[in-house]
Amino acid sequence: MRQKQREGWGRREAFNIAADTEQKIDNDHFLLREVTAEEAGIETVDEDGNDRPAMVSWAYWKKIWLEMQNGKRFP
């Protein structure tokens, strides 16, 4: 996400690029591949050891994007 901001992409364009790179569900959701989730520090296994794919929604993407833009996340 930070890379897309540095490259000058808008929120929606960056979301669509990420969705196409990962596992797109529909226009407003995608699943993170396990490698990407690990790189981002997102847990993809539940407390019982079962795989639990990390889903990213457009609403969540917008929230994080704005927090990063305003320096409130990952300074």
C-alpha positions in Angstrom: 0.0 0.0 0.0 2.8 2.4 0.9 4.5 1.6 -2.4 1.3 2.4 -4.3 1.0 5.7 -2.5 4.6 6.6 -3.3 4.0 5.7 -7.0 1.1 8.1 -7.1 -1.7 5.6 -7.5 -5.2 6.5 -6.1 -6.9 4.4 -3.5 -9.2 2.5 -5.8 -6.6 1.9 -8.5 -4.2 0.5 -5.9 -6.9 -1.7 -4.5 -7.7 -3.1 -7.9 -4.0 -3.8 -8.6 -3.7 -5.6 -5.3 -6.9 -7.6 -5.9 -5.6 -8.6 -9.4 -2.3 -9.6 -7.9 -3.8 -11.6 -5.0 -7.0 -13.7 -5.2 -9.9 -11.4 -6.3 -13.3 -12.4 -5.0 -15.4 -9.6 -6.4 -15.0 -5.8 -7.1 -14.9 -5.0 -3.3 -13.0 -8.0 -1.8 -9.9 -10.1 -2.2 -8.0 -12.7 -0.3 -4.3 -12.3 0.5 -2.0 -15.1 -0.6 -0.3 -16.7 2.3 3.1 -15.2 1.4 1.7 -11.7 1.2 -0.1 -12.1 4.6 3.1 -13.4 6.2 5.0 -10.4 4.8 2.4 -8.0 6.2 2.3 -9.8 9.6 -1.3 -11.0 9.2 -2.1 -14.3 10.9 -3.8 -16.8 8.5 -4.1 -19.6 10.9 -6.7 -19.7 13.7 -6.2 -20.8 17.3 -7.0 -24.4 16.3 -4.3 -24.5 13.6 -6.8 -24.3 10.7 -6.1 -22.1 7.7 -8.1 -18.9 7.7 -7.5 -16.8 4.6 -7.1 -13.1 5.2 -9.8 -11.2 3.3 -9.4 -7.5 2.5 -12.5 -5.4 1.8 -12.6 -2.1 0.0 -13.9 -0.4 3.2 -10.9 -1.8 5.2 -8.5 -0.7 2.4 -9.8 2.8 2.4 -9.5 3.0 6.2 -5.9 1.8 6.3 -5.0 4.0 3.2 -6.2 7.1 5.0 -4.5 6.2 8.2 -1.2 5.7 6.4 -1.7 8.9 4.5 -2.2 10.8 7.7 0.8 9.2 9.4 -1.4 7.3 12.0 -0.3 3.8 10.8 3.1 2.5 9.9 4.9 5.9 10.3 
